[in-house]
Amino acid sequence: MIPQVHKQGSETLFLLNYLYGKGTREEHIDPHLVASFDGMAPDPGRDPGATRRDLQQLLDQPLQLLDPDQRPEKHVWHLSVRNAAEDRILSDEEWGDIARRMVAATGIDPGDGAGCRWAAVRHADDHIHIIATLVREDGRRPNHHRSGKRAQAEARLLEVEYGLQRVNPGDGTAAKRPTSAERHKAERQGRERTAREELRETVRRAVAGVQSEGEFFDRLTAASVLVEERVAPSGDLLGYKVALTDDLNKDGEPVFYPGSKLAPDLSLPRIRERWASDAAGSHDPDTDRSAGSARVTASTARRQATSASWQAVLIIDQGDDGQISALIAAGGEMLDALAKTSAAHTRRELREAAWAFERASRSHIRAERGHDRALRQAARNLVHGGPALGRGEDGATTAMLIDMAIFFVLAAAHWHGKKEHAQQAAAARQAAEHLRAAYQAAAPMYLGPMYQRGRNLSQPLQRKQTAHLRRAVPELAEQVLAEPGWYALAATLADVERAGHDPATLLAEAAERRELDTADSISDVLVWRLRRMADLPADASTSPEHTATTPTATRGPAKRPANRKERSAKSR
């Protein structure tokens, strides 16, 4: 249940005309009262003898009893209460009870016999609107301070009592929700998301890893959105607003949204904070931008992002709050860049992961910029590395990075949970689910060949890799040997030795980097860590041991166990 206190108004009849009207897209159906301050207010929706002006005059009567100079200019209070799409349809009687609970909780009508006059209108199955006049029967103003938070607290109680979807309490850092009109417009136009949401995603992708205003606006232009800059008389740039080319108002003009209205961290001053910490660096942003794309390949960018994400995970586990907040925000940029540049078979789930994690990237804990340079550079390299192919080293390093990204977002969820950031923790867990789905699409074709190569190792070689395992992680050896993924790990250990490393030493180091007891597939995790640490090709088909007769990935393990790392992260 989501209550929302709207801006106070000065025209009661104007709001009643909207509530009892057809709606901006004729979405209002059967508008009628479900409750009122005295239970006897005229209902212009179902009573042919009642008019909207009758209801307005009744609600505003306490206002008219005051001297004109004592009347508040903004006297119209407006609260909407909406249920989740998954909730059952409530009856009018239930909505009426909810309305009475809300006006009592917010201080509009606290039950002392002299509260404000109010009425609750229902014109859809899933929500009501409550309109009230902010003058009590005794002529005083109501005590409705922090009415929004009080309504949220009451909603949490009502969700339990009515068996409704439980909503995590907000903290004021969420992006602005699309309005009903925006949602209906998107439905009519066949859009998956509203214009506001599409623009928020586009701007987030444009800002991922940027190092200057020029680069940011260049990316927006390349994304085919309309951009208008707000410039002071001095010539200084103050802000910007964006619009979709095909999102027009009734006059045929583009509908623009300022960055701050898309999300709190997308205003120009907040965006500038991201690259302000790069000013001490030795690279010129424009020079680095032109040279970066020629220097970084898609697979190299993914390896660098994996390493940066790993270092970030270690800091999230042990760092201070300002550092962690900056890293989580930069991790959102990295996910945006990954979604933008990945192959078609993983793109949708990665896009959904980035979309979900966007909510986890903001909290009231101020980010200490500067600690996030490596992750922001990783996001930048992903963009300049260009689109990755869905095969070969590009595809394999994508799987490697997704594997690490799951660790990252679950570490973020764990930290948010400790800080009691309920919405952010839930968003990070949701992002992890999408990342797991993306991993299932990306990884099996690369783990399969490693699995088959491990199965085809000679008995002496298999015994040798087993000895390395027992020496490196004696406490986990039996569990690993029982996993189907052991053969992929055995093949990787052989590759590690062939590359000149001590397999047992490197394996012990990989295992020590983070606990593995609760992982469902320890082998899987260690394969990617070893291949990254030893700088081995992520695509096993490029290994010298791989021949044309090696069985294909479809003959290896069909799927990676889905819940191998999140339990690890939650158990810390």
N, C-alpha and C positions, 0 to 999 in steps of 0.2 A: 504494500500500500504506500503510495507516494503522495503526501500532501504538499501543496505549494502555495505559499502566500504571495499574491501578486501585488504590484504597485498600487498604492492607494489612489483613488480617483475622486473626482468632484461631481460626477453626474450619475446618480442612481439609475435614472431612466435609460441612459445610454447602455449601461451594463445589462439591465433587464432586457432591453431590445436584442442584445446579442444572445443572452441565455435562452430567450424564448423564440429567437429567430431560427432560420434554417441553417445557420452556420456559414462559414466562408465558402465551403464546398458542399452545402446541403447535407452535412453530416449529422445535423441535429434531428433526432427522431422523437416525437411525442414529448416535447418539453412539459414538465409538470412539477409541482411542489411535492416534496417527500417529508418536509418538516418546516416549522417556523417557530418564532419566539413564543407564540401563544397557542399554536396548533389550530388557529382559526383564520389565518391570513388568506386573502382572496387568491385564487389560482387562475391566472389568465390562460393557462394551458388547457385546463379541462372544464372550467366553469365558463359557459358562454356569456354569463352576465358580468364577468370580472374583466378588467382591463389591466394592462401593465402599469398605467398611470395610477390606478387604484392601489396597486401593490406598492408603487413608489411613494405615494403620499402617506401610506400607513407606515412604511419603514422610516421615512424622513420626518415624521411628526415631532419627535423629541428635538430635532434640529430646528424646526420652525418655532419652537417655544423659547428659543434663546434670542437674545438681542442680536441683530445682524453682525455687530462688531465682535461678538463672542463665538460665532459659528466657525468651526474649523474649515479651512478652504478644501482640504483633502479629507473628506468625511466617509468615503466609500471603501469599505474593507472587503477583500475578495480572496477566498480560499477555494482551491480545487483539490479534490481527493480522488486519486485514480488507483484502481487495482491493476495487478499484473495480468498479462494476457492468459496466463495459466490458471488464474483463479476462477472459481465458480461464479455464476451470475447471482448477485445478491438481490433480494426482494426490496421493494420500496420501504417496507417496515425496517429492514436491516439498515438500509442507507439512512433512514430517518434517525435511527439510534446512533449511527456513526456521526451524523451531523450534530446531534445534541452533545455527544461526547467531545467533539472537536471544539465547539464554541465554549464549552465549559473549560476545557484544558487550556485554551489560548487566552482566556480572560475576557472574551467578548460577552459571554453570558454565564458568569460563574455560578449562577443558581441562588443569588441573594435576593431575587425578586425585583431588582432594579437594573438588570443588565441591558445591553444594547438590543435593538430590534434586528432580527435577521430572518432570512429565508433560505432554504436549500432547494435547488432546482436540479432535476435529473433530466438529461436529454440524450443519454446513451447508456448502454448496459454497464459500462465499466467505470463510470465516474459520476460525481456530483460537483456542483458549484455552490458555495455558501456566500451570500452577499449580506453585509451588515452595515448599519449606520453607526459611526464612531462617536455617538453621544448616548449616554445611558439615560434611563427613564428619570433619574434624579438630576439630570443636567450635567453630570460630571463626565470626564473622559474615561474610557475603560483602561485598565492596566493590561495592555496586550504586548508589553515589552518582550522581545524574543519569541514572538508568537510562532514563528517558523520552527524553531527548535522544540517548542512545547508541543506543536502539532506532530512533529516527527516522533517524539517520545510517546505520545498517545497512539500513534499509528502502530508502533511496535507492540503495544499491548493489544490493540484490536486485531492484529494479525494472528496472535496466539488464540484469542477468544473465538475468532471466526474461522480459524483453520485456513488462513490465507498464506500466500507466498511470503516467506520471511525476507525482508529487505535489509541489507546491511546499512547501519546508520552512516549518514554522510558527514563530511567535515568541511564542506564549502570549497573543496579544491577540484570538484568534478567539472567537466566541460558542460556548457549550457545545453540543456536538452532541446531537441527540436520541438517546435510548437505543433499543436494539432493541425493547424493550417499547412505547415510545412510537410507533415506526414501525409496528409491527404493529397497534397500536390504531388508528392513523390509517387504515391500509389497510382494516381491518375496518369502520370507520365511513364509508369512502368519502371521507375528507378528502384534499385535495391536499397539505396540509402537516400536520405534527404540531401538537398543541395548543401546545407550546412555541414552535414557529416562528410560528404564527398570532399568538400573544400578543406575540412579539418585534416583529413587523411592526406590530401595533396600537399598542404602546407607542411605537415609533419615530414613527409618524404623529401620535400624541397629543402628543409632545414637540416636534414641528417648529415652531419659532418661538415657543414659549410664553414668558411673562415672569413667571410666578408659580406657586406650588404649587397655588393654587386653580384656576387655569386648566387646569393639567395634569390634575388629578383630575376636573374638569368634563368634559374631553375624553374621558377614559377612561370615565366614566359614560355619556356620549353614545354611545360606541362599543359599549355594551351588554356590557361585561365586568364581572365581579365584582371589587371592589377592597376589600382590607383594609389598614388603616394600622397600623403598629407605633409605639406611642406610649410614651415614657418616663414614669416616675412623675411627673416634673416637668411633664408635658404636652407636652414637645417631640416633634415628629414625627421618628422615627428612620429609617423606611423604609416600604416598601409591598410588597404582593404581589397578583397578579392571577390570575384564572381565567376560563375560558370557561364559560358557563352550562350547556352540554351535555357538558362533559368531566368525568365523575364517576369516582370510585374504586369498589371493590367494595362499599363500604358506602353508595353513593349520594350521597357528598359531593363537592363541587367539588374539583378538583385545583389547588392554588394554586402559583404560581411567584414567588419574590422577583425583583425587577428585576435584581439582580446575577447571578441564575442564567439570565436570558435573554440578557444580553450584558454585558461588563465596564463599558460606558459607560451602562448603564441603571439602575444603583443610584441611589438618591435623592441621595446626596452628589455623584455625578458629574453628574447631571441639573441640580442646583442651580448647578453651575459655569457652565452655559450661560447662565443669565439673571443671574448675579452681576455680569457685566460691564455689564449694562444699568442697574445701580443708579444710575450717575452721570447717566443720561439724564433729561430733563425731563418725560417722560410717565409718568403713573400707569398701571400695567399694566391695572387693571380698567377705568379710563376709556378707555384706548386700545383695549381689547378691544371695548367696546360701540360706540365711535365708528368703529372701523376698518372694520367690515363695511359701514357706510353710505357710507364715504368712498372705498373702493377697489372698482373693478369687476374682473371676471376678466381682461379684456384689459389694463387698467392695471397690475394686479399682475404680469402676464406681461412687460410691457415693463420694469417696475422690476427684476424678477428677471433679465432678460436683461442689463441694464446692470450690476447687481451682480455677475453671473457674469463679465462681461467684465473688470471691474476686478480680480476675484479671479484670473483667468487671468494677468493682467499681474504680479500679486504672486507667484503660483506660479512664474512664469518667473524672477523676480529676487529674491524676498524671503528672509527668514531662515526657518529650519526651524520655529520655534515659531509664527510667523504662518501659514505654509503648512499646518501640521497643523491649526490652528484653522479655516482656510478650507475644507479638505477635509472636515472634520467637519460644518461648516455647510452645505457643498454637499450632503452626504447628507440634511440636513433639507430643503433646497430640493427635492431629487428626491422625497422622501417626500411633500411637500406637493403637488408637481405631479402625482404619480401619483394622489393622493387626489382631486384636483379636475378631472381631465381627462375628456374625452368618451369614450364607450364604444369607439370605433374605435382609440384610442391607449392606452387605460387598461391593457390587459394588458401590452404591451411596456414601458410606463413603470413599471408595478409591478415587472416583472422587472428593469428597469434599476436601480431603487431598491434592490431586494432584493440584487442583485449588488454594488452600490456600498457597501452597508452594511459589507462586509468591508474595503473600501478606506478607510473613514472612521476606522479605529483603527490606531495603531502605538505603538511605545514612545516616540516623540517627543512630549513633552508639549505640548498645545495652549495657546498664549497667548491666552486669551479676551480679547475686546475688539476684536481685529482682524476678528472675524467678524460684527460688528453688522449691516452692510449685507445680508449673505447671510441672516442669521437673520431680519431684518426682511422680506426678500423672501419667505422661507418663510411668515412670519406673514401677509403680505398675500395670498399665494396661498390660504391657508386662509380668510381673511376675505373674499376676493373671491368665494368660492363656486365651485360647479361651472361649468366653461366649456362653452358649447355647441360642437358640432363644426362650426360654420359661422360665416361672418362674421368680425368682428374677433377674437372669442374664439378661433376656430380658427386664424386666420392668426398671431396672436401666440403661440399654442401652438407652431406650426411654427418661428417665430422663436426662441423660447426653447429648443426642442429643438436647433436648429441650434447655439446657443451652448453648450448643455449638453454636446454632443459635444466641443467644444473643451475645456471644463472638465475632463471626466473623463479625456480623453487627456493633458492637462497633468498631472493627478494621477498617471496611470499612469507618465508620464515621470519625475516626481519620485520616486515610489516605486521605480522601476527604478534610479535613480541611488543611492538609499539601500539598495539590495539588499533591499527589502521584497517578496519574490517573490509571496507570496499577495495582498498588497494591489494590486500592479501587475497581476496576472492578473485580479483582481476588477474593477478599473477598466476594463480592456480588454473584459471580458465585458459590463460595463454599457454601454460604447460601442456594442457590437453591437446590444443591445436598443434603444438610443436611435436608431440608424440605421433600424431596422425601424419604430419609432414615427414617425420623420421621413418615411419613405416613405408611411406612411398619412396623414400630416397635410399635407404640403407641396404635392403636385402640383396639387390643386384651386385653390391660390392662385398658384403659379408659372405655371400654364397661361394664365390670363387676361393676366398680364403679358407672357408670351411672344407671345401673339396681338396684343396692343397694340403691342409692339415691331415685329412683322412688318408691321403696318398703318400704321406711321409713314410720312409722305411721304419721298421720296428726299432732299430738302433737310434734313429733320429727322434722318434716319438719318446723313447725312454730318456733321451738326453734332455728334451724340452720338459719332460715331467720332473726330472731332477732339478732343472733350473727353477721350476715353479715351487717345488718343495723347499728349496733353499731360500728363495726370495720371500715367500709368504706362507710359511709352514702352517699358520693357523687357518688359512683359507684354502689350502691346496686341495683337500678332499672335496670341498664344495665346488671348486672350479672344475675339477676333473669330472664331476658328475653332470656338468652343464653341456648341452649340445654345442655351445659356442667355444668350448675348449679347443676344438680343432682349428678354428680361426685364430685363436690365440697362439697355438703351437706353431702355425705357419708364420705368424708375425714374429715370434721369438726367433725362428730360423732366419727371417729376413733381418732382424736386429743384429744377430751374430754375423751374418754375411756382410753387413754394413760396417763391421769393425767394433761394435759395442759388446760389452759383457752383458748377456741377456739377463742373468740373475740380478746384477746390480741395477740395471735400468728398470727391471720389473719391480724391484723393491722400492725404488724411488717413485715409480708411477703409483704404486699401491699406497704409499705413505702420504701422498698429496691430499687425500681426503678419504674418510672412512668408507668402507665398502661392505661392512657386515650385512646391511639390510638391502643391498642391491639385489634385484631378481636375477640379473645376469652380470656377474662380476667380469666374466670373460669379455663381454661386449664392451664394457667401459674401458678395460685395460687395452684392448686392441687399438682403439682410437688414440688413447694416451700414448702408447708406445710408438705408433706410427708418426704421431706428431713430434714426440720428443726425439726420436731417432732420425727425423726428417726423411722418412720413407714415403714412397708414393702412397696416397690414400687409396688409389685404384689398384687392387691386387693384380689386375691383368697386365700391369706394366712391370711386374716383378720378373726377374730372370727365370724363376722357377715355373712361371706360368707358360704353358704351351697351348697349341691349337687344340690339343686333345683333352684339355682340362674341361670337366663337366661345367655346364652353365650354372648361373646363380639359382635357377629354379630347382636344381637338384639339391641345393643346400637347405638350411633351415628356412622355412617359408616366411616366418615372422620373428621379429625380435620381441621378447616379452615386454609388455607395454609399461609396467609399473616398476621398473627396476631402480630408478634414482629418486623418485619423489619421496618414497618412504625413507630413503637415506637422508634426504634433506630435512624431512619432518622430524626425524629421530634425534637430530643434533641437540 
